Amino acid sequence: MRNVIRGIIFDYGGTLDTGGNHWGRVIWEAYERHHLPVTAQQYCEAYVYAERTLGSEPIIQCAENFRRTLEAKLKLQREYLLSRGVVDADLSALVDELDQLARRQTANSRKVLLQLKERLPLVLVSNFYGNLAAVLSDYGLADLFGHVVESAAVGVRKPDPRIFMLGVEALGLSPQQVMVVGDSMKNDIRPARSIGCHTVWLKGQGWPIDADFKSVSQKSGIPNSLQQEEADHFITDLRELLTII
């Protein structure tokens, strides 16, 4: 494997900033810690509403950091919950907590990325809101990637495999020479494999409902053992990459 791989593509959100944990779960667990009067179903709907709104409207400006992104996400979630008659929940206390969590995790990720950068070129491929450069700069990751492919900038979103081809082309390699590291089987592993890349699934705490967030009780229906077989490697800590590559 080490003789084959000539470059690495990383996902960002859920991979480098939470250690493999889905942001939907991370924010929901913050709701629970703060005993907010919101059910899982209500939260699920609010989360999807906020993500779709941020993805379709120019709310986040390119110079805004992740703290500002969190503020926008939680503001939209609160607005949705209020519109559905849910008791008003103060979400402002969650912003500092979640920002610090991401800051700690990206600091840990940076240590691994620095070691990998000494061996191979790194590229970032991410679904984001147009401000990824500002987020990377704020969290000390901007100097680690030779190229950043952001969905808002290129007009292609995961799980469309074309966004990974853009990352492969940025490396100047063939897909067979590239390893893709991500936390999402749907958005990272499957599309990357479909174009011939090697894959590493960073398996953390996923969201306990299907990918479309339709029901809090509906599972993906795919056993973890089968999902793991779809990736060339699966890890639970980014540091494990150092033994693979």
N, C-alpha and C positions, 0 to 999 in steps of 0.2 A: 504493500500500500504506500509506504513512504517513497518508493521509487517511482510510483505512478503519479502521485498528486504533485501539481506544480503551482496551485493557487487555491485559496479558500474564499468562499462566499459565506458571509454571516447574515442572518436575520438580525433585526434589532429588538423591537418590542416583544417582550416575553422571553427573549433569549439572553440578551446582554444586560437588561435592566431589571429582571426579576428572577434570574436563575432558572428559567424554564417554566415559571408559573404564569398561567394565563391572567392577563390584567383584569378580566371579568371576575375571576375568583379573588384576586388580590384586593380589589375594591370592595367586593361583597364581604370579605372577611373583616375589612375595616368598618363596614356598616355594622357587622355583628359585634365587634369589639366595643363600639360606641353605643350599642343597644338602641339603634335607630328603629323607629316604628314602621318598618317596611318589610313586607313579605318577600320571599325569594322570587315569586312570580312578578310582583310589582317591580322589584329591582331589575329583573331580567328585561322587562319591557323598557324601563327607563334607560338601561345601559345600551340597548340596541338603538333606541331613539337618538341618544346622544351621539353614538358612533356614526350613524347614518347622516345626521345633521352636520357633523364636523366634516364628513367626507364629501358632502354635496354643497356646502356653503363656505365662503371665504371668511370664516370666523377667526381662525388662527392665522396670525401674520408671520411672515417668514423669519423675523428677528426674535420671535418669542420663544422662551425656553420651556422646559417641560413643566415647571411649576405653573406657568400660565396656561399650558395645555390642560393640566389637571383642573385648574380653576374653571376653565371653559366646559370640560366634561361634566364636572359635578354641578355646575350651574344649570346645564341642560337637563341633567338627571332630575334635579330638584324641580325645575319648571314642569317637567313631564309628570312627576309625582303629584305636584299641586294641581295640575290640570285634571288628574284622575281622582281628586278628592282625598288623597292620602294626607295624613296629618303632616304639617310642615316639619321638615327635618333639617336641622342645621348641619350642612355638609362642610362648612369652612374648616372645621377642626381636622378634617381628614387630609386637607391639602398638604400641610407641613409634614404629617406623618408619612404620606405616600411619596412625597418628594424626597424625604430623607431615606426612605427605603430604597428608592431607585438610585439615589446618590451612593449609598453604601454598596449596592450590588454592582453598579457600573465601575466603582473603584476596584472591586474584586475582579471583574471581567478584564479591566485594563491590565492587570498583572499578567494574566494569561495571554492576552492579545500581544503584549510587548514581546513575550517569548516566542510566540508564533510568527510575529512579524520578522524576527531575525532569520527565520527559516524560509518563509514563503510570502508572496504578496497577498494582501487581504483586500477584499471588496465587500461593501455593505449593500444588501438589497432589502428594501423595506417598504411596506405599506405605511405611509405617514401623511401628515397634513400640510406639508410644504415648509415646515420649520425644522426639519431634521438636522440641518447644518448647525443651527443655533443650539439645539439640544445636545448634539455631540460636543460642541465647543464648551458649553456650560459644564458638562460632565467629564471633560478631559479626555475625550475619545477622538477628537477631530484629526489628530495627527497620525492615526493608526491605519487609516484606509486610503489606498491609492485612488479609489473612486467610490462614490456613493450613488446608488440608483434608488431614487425615491419615487414612489408611485405618483404622487401629486405633480412631480416634475416631468415624468416621462409619459404619463397618460395610460399606463398599464398597471393593473393591480394583481397581486396574488389572489387566487391560485393560477392565474394565467402564466403558463411556462415562459412566455416571451420576456417577462421581466427578468427571469433568471438567465435567459440567453443574452440579455443586455449586460448582465454582470460577467458572464463568461467572455463576451467580446471585449469588455473593459480590461480583463486580464490578458487578452491576446492569446488565449489558449483554446483547446477543444474541450467540450463538456467532459470527456473521459479523463481529462487532466485536472478537473476541478472537484473539490469537495464542498458540499453545501451543509451548513450547520444551522439548525432551526428547531424551534419548540413545537411547531404545528405540523402534524401529519398531513392535513389537508392543504395548508398554504405553503409549506416548505418542502417536505420530503417527497410527496407524490409528484408535484410538478417538476421538481429538480430531477428526480429519477426518470421522468418521462422524456427528458432531453439527453439523458445519458450521464448525468453527474453522479458522483459518489455522494452518499448522504450520511449524516450523523444526526440522530434525533435526540435532542436534549429534553428528556422526559421529566417534567415537573408535575405540579398540581394543575390538571386541566379544569375546564369548566364542566360541571356535572350534568350537562344537557347537550342536545345535539347542536351541530354547527350553526343552525339557523335560529337558535334560541327560541324554539317554538314551545317547549314545555319543560318545566323544571324536573319532571319525572322521566323524560324520554332520554335514553342513553344512545350512544352512537351505534350500538349493536355490533361493534367490532372488538373482539377481545384484545387486550393489550399484547398478548403473545403474538397474534397475527399482525398487529400494527408494527411490532418490533421487527418482524421478519421482512417488512417492507423497506426498512432502513438497513444500510450496510453495517452501521453501528448504532447502539443507543447508550446514552450516558445520563447520569443524574447530576453531574457536576462538571462545569466547563473545564476544570483542571484535568479531567480525564483525557481531553484532547491531546495533551502533551505526550501521552503514551501511545496514541494512535497515529499521530502525524509526525 
